[in-house]
Amino acid sequence: MLSALSWVSAKAAKPLPPKFQPNAEEAEKHKQEMEELKEEASEQQQDAEMEDVSDNEKKASNAADAAVIKEFDLDNYDDEDENVGVFGTEMDEILQLEENNQIEEDEEDDLEDLVIKETDAIIIGVHSEDDVSHLDVYIYEESEENLYVHHDLLLPEFPLCLTWLDFHPKEEGNKGNLVAVGTFQPRIEIWDLDIIDPLEPVVTLGGFREDISSTPDVSTNGAGGKKKKKKKQALKDHLPGSHTSAVMGLSWNKFARNVIASGSADSSVKVWDISKQVCLETYDHHRDKVQSVLWHPSEATILLSGSYDKTAKVFDARVKNQVASFKLPADTENLQWNNHNPKLFMVGTEDGHVTCFDSSNTNKPLWTLAAHGKPVSGLSYNSQIPDYLATSSVDKTVKLWTIEGGQPKLVYTANVNLPVYSLGFSTEYPFLLAAGGKSDSEKIGGDPTERLIVLKTNEFEAVQTYFVNNTTKEEKK
């Protein structure tokens, strides 16, 4: 299931991302982690064999273990060549062959796929299958309608949300191509998208402080009284400023580039300084899980949040106790500001409705739209084309709306082959719309493009009538 996605500017990505090369300390740490992971997988397999479980459960368990072992190549871990170049052994060999004019046609195609061009559209998405979680970097070539995964990385926990950012806390000039990911754990992990196969995130915000101590098991085995192997016990305590439950929503502040906001199942909203890895402020305006947070598109300090307490809140992050509250018909699923009229915002809710508010008027909404018969899982307002709104649901539909004249009107319904959990218009290609969800045939090793589709919405006749022709007229003016 692809639970969250975002578009990325191709100009922000490195044309040829290098493979991560650990130093001696990192390599040893990684080796120990892989050995522990392999041992854990082996123990799980032995436990599964000892238990009276069904054949199907055994197959699922073995498939998950095999996926982990394959992901890290644990069987051949000790045989890896330590003398690798800046791009990794395989990449260096390809580049060397190119210099010698010895690359075959299929190898040239493989190398071309590795190079990210400025004309490429990039989408990042997080997904989980059989307890294994990944972040995928997709390339979409619009001219050929070709979608493929350029590279991916393994995530330690089930991902719930993400936000893209161009701030790198450890690079000169702080420019980069990164993603912050929220999971069921109370921490936020920030990963470098320009590194292939990184071992760990660039920085982590919040989470646990672990005090690891080894305690012996004093029980004995048989008459010999042989002691069992010592076990590690982790005594966990939250780091200062950390969330205490799952991170459900994230938003990067493009004006204060070192700042992101987060919403959590602990009912709080937090603002973080990435460069210092500290929580700047905590807001306790909500009384239930905070599903979504979103910075204002033009005001650097204004923040919007939505919760399971059936309210949305708008507040200035500098003024903690002044909060505008808006009643919702159901629990929040997602939020969107109107980029072309920034005092307006929309909320998609669990009952299938989209409600539009004027942030300066808390009395009543401007309009309420019965968009879907099931929860509004995706909501995206086009940043380049005024009055162009997209919604999605687990009912396997994506709907396109016009809000011209101040009231929503259905333009087109696209029936897709998957329940949709995330949705987003491209910021560079205004008629491209990405929808991610769960494929009916999804399994370990399956085609990752089955859980992500890209709609060229300008190919729909109704969209051409409402938006393409009007856009062309505006451009001529």
Beta strands, then each sheet from edge to edge (+ up, - down):
strand 1: 2-8
strand 2: 121-129
strand 3: 132-141
strand 4: 146-155
strand 5: 159-167
strand 6: 175-183
strand 7: 187-192
strand 8: 203-206
strand 9: 208-215
strand 10: 220-221
strand 11: 226-227
strand 12: 231-238
strand 13: 247-252
strand 14: 259-264
strand 15: 269-273
strand 16: 278-283
strand 17: 290-295
strand 18: 302-307
strand 19: 311-316
strand 20: 323-327
strand 21: 332-337
strand 22: 344-349
strand 23: 353-358
strand 24: 367-370
strand 25: 376-381
strand 26: 388-393
strand 27: 397-402
strand 28: 409-415
strand 29: 420-425
strand 30: 432-437
strand 31: 452-456
sheet 1: 1+ 2- 3+ 4-
sheet 2: 5+ 6- 7+ 8-
sheet 3: 9+ 12-
sheet 4: 10+ 11-
sheet 5: 13+ 14- 15+ 16-
sheet 6: 17+ 18- 19+ 20-
sheet 7: 21+ 22- 23+ 24-
sheet 8: 25+ 26- 27+ 28-
sheet 9: 29+ 30- 31+
end
